[in-house]
Every structure is written in C-alpha cells, then in structure tokens.
Amino acid sequence: MAVPRRQLRTDWGLTTRMFITLFLLAAVYLAFVAVLWQSGMSSSGIFLIVAITMGIQYYFSDRLVLLSAGAREVSPQEAPELHAIVERLAQLADVPKPRVAIVQSPIPNAFATGRSPSHAAVAVTTGLLSRVNEQELEGVLAHEISHIRHRDMAIMTLASFFATVAALIVRWAFWFGVPAGGRDRDREGNAAALVYLVSLLVWIISFFLTNALSRYREFAADRGAAILTGAPSYLASALIKISGAMERIPTRDLRAAEGLNAFFIIPAVSGESIFEWFSTHPSLERRLAQLRRLEQELGRGWA
C-alpha cells in the first residue's frame, strides 16, 4: 500500500540551477538565430525539416519510444499488481493513469514517455520486475510518474530544438563541404563559413546545457518519487539494485539498449560515466545523497 504523500521544502538550489540552465540555453539559441538572420542565408528548409521531425517525435513519442524499445502494452488482467501501483501513484500525482507496458529485456530498467500526462505511458523491463520487490518497484514507478507530472518529455524536446538545427547544419557542412572565406570568395561563402562555425559552437554548448538540464530533471523526478511514496529509501534501494545488476548484463545487450538511455531511470552502461557532464543522468552517488537528505527531512533516515 502506498504511503501517503508528505510535504518537503522547496529545493531552491535545484530550482535555481534549472532556471539558470534554461536561461543560458535561451541566450545561446537567440544568439544562434541572430547569426542566421544576419548572415542572410536561408535556413527555412533546415528549420522546416527539424520542425517536422521533432513534431512527429513530440506528438507520437509515446508510441515511437514504446515501439523502439520493443515494449508491449499489458492489460490490468495481465499485470494486475503493476497496474495497481501505477494507478495508485497516478492518483497521488493527480495525473491520468498512463498506459502500462512491459519490455522483454534482461536489463533492469524503466522509463516514461509521452508529450503530456494525458498521452503518456510507463514501461518496465522483465529484468526489473525479477530483481526488485514491491516497494522498490513503487519507488521506480513514482520516479517515472513524476517525469509525466512535470512534462519532462515536452520540456526536453523543446529545449533541444535549436540544438538539433545546429547539429543538422554541422552535418550538412561535413557532408557537402563549407565554402572557404578569403579575397577570392564572395560574401555568401564567408557567411556560410561563419554559420558553420557558430552552429558547431552552439551544438557543443547546447550538448552540455541540455545534458545538465536532463540531470536536473532526474533529480526533480527522484524528489517527486520521494513525495509520492513518502519513503525515499524505496527508490534508493531500487537504484542500488539496478546499478549493481547493470555490471552483470552482457555488453551486447547494453549496446542494443543505449539508444534509450535518455529515457531510462539509469543509463544502460556498465559502471559510472567517465565524466558526469557528458551524461544525461546524475551519478548514483549524488542521487543517493539527495535521497538520503530527503529521508532525513521526512524524519526517517536509513542505515
């Protein structure tokens, strides 16, 4: 049975970091658009391609992600306990009950997808179901429900729009070449070179900023799970089990799932990332430290 929600103080540090990251992203993107405008180059075709592609991903994200993961939606009759936990947590979070799916995979993991709470789905792997108990499963699902409640899929899609435009410009320049500037080149060639260099810079900067934003959203989802369950130790215990089990998963299976790492509760990689700045998720140590602080705030504490 779910523990009633308890109130936690607002984490102003986390809120401030997310705000600053979004502000910096907006500043970078505005500068990028200004350069494109001043260059006189027509980028409407690139914007249109990216807009259509990301629009499809945005509106059909729940189905596309489930399809790419090989997830199968299950009915309450097929997975009554799983559905009961999801429904209970959705009620606590005040969101519509998302669709529920299971992925046949030895990798212990879970993810949520969907552009809004009314178009969302949560999925768990068979590897997760076989390794965690009911309380740990509740902690994991509370984390995913928090992602849905915070509309994280929509936020990250919008945050990465101009970064995708910059990446496409860089790739096209790599494939087709960049006109060199100089006395023997006209203004258009110089403008193309400038746009390429600025696009490369925007791509690099936005990579780190969007990853930072993703890590903050993971912290927020962990915090949301603590509020929903009233027991941060549920999620902490699950994270420890998932991370430990990842070491024993064959590298081939991890590589097959790495395309969904941004969605997973823990990336499908063996061991910690070399540099957290390159990761979409915080380190396990930092997540456990936050959950421990939340547990103490709730007056519980764990050994």
Secondary structure, 3 states (H helix, E strand, C coil): CCCCCCCCCCCHHHHHHHHHHHHHHHHHHHHHHHHHHHHCCCCHHHHHHHHHHHHHHHHCHHHHHHHHHCEEECCCCCCHHHHHHHHHHHHHHCCCCCEEEEECCCCCCEEEECCCHHHCEEEEEHHHHCCCCHHHHHHHHHHHHHHHHCCHHHHHHHHCHHHHHHHHHHHHHHHHCCCCCCCCCCHHHHHHHHHHHHHHHHHHHHHHHHHHHHHHHHHHHHHHHHHHHCCHHHHHHHHHHHHHHHCCCCHHHHHHHHHHCCCCCCCCCCCCCCCHHHCCCCCHHHHHHHHHHHHHHCCCCCC
